[in-house]
Amino acid sequence: MVRVINANNSETIAKKIMKIKEIYSVDMITGEYDLILGGYSKDQSDLYNILTRIQFIAGIEHLFTNVIIKSMGTKIVIPF
């Protein structure tokens, strides 16, 4: 998750993050953080390199990372 310095810049920062090939989703959220990211890495070294690229994007105040250790599935719900 990403906290930006100025929430008005969230969309611009999100677009910059989406240019990182290992990132497959960036969503604006409410609460303590402004953006939630989805991405993948080959190993810890690769993850470190990806996080380093993200944290040096201008306007990012804080980066909070969680690693998925086991996926329990993904479900797409289409409301009617």
Backbone hydrogen bonds, N-H to C=O, Kabsch-Sander energy under -0.5 kcal/mol:
donor,donor_aa,acceptor,acceptor_aa,energy
2,V,35,L,-2.7
3,R,62,H,-2.8
5,I,59,G,-3.0
9,N,6,N,-2.7
10,S,7,A,-1.6
13,I,9,N,-2.5
14,A,10,S,-2.7
15,K,11,E,-2.0
16,K,12,T,-1.6
17,I,13,I,-2.5
18,M,14,A,-2.2
19,K,15,K,-0.6
19,K,16,K,-0.9
20,I,17,I,-2.0
21,K,19,K,-0.6
23,I,20,I,-2.0
24,Y,22,E,-0.5
24,Y,38,G,-2.3
25,S,38,G,-1.7
27,D,36,I,-2.4
29,I,34,D,-2.3
34,D,2,V,-2.6
35,L,2,V,-2.1
36,I,27,D,-2.6
38,G,25,S,-2.4
40,Y,22,E,-1.8
47,L,43,D,-2.4
48,Y,44,Q,-2.5
49,N,45,S,-2.0
50,I,46,D,-2.3
51,L,47,L,-2.8
52,T,48,Y,-2.2
53,R,49,N,-1.9
54,I,50,I,-2.1
55,Q,51,L,-2.9
56,F,52,T,-1.1
57,I,54,I,-2.0
60,I,57,I,-1.6
61,E,3,R,-2.7
61,E,59,G,-0.5
62,H,3,R,-1.9
64,F,1,M,-3.0
69,I,67,V,-0.5
77,V,75,K,-0.6
78,I,76,I,-0.5
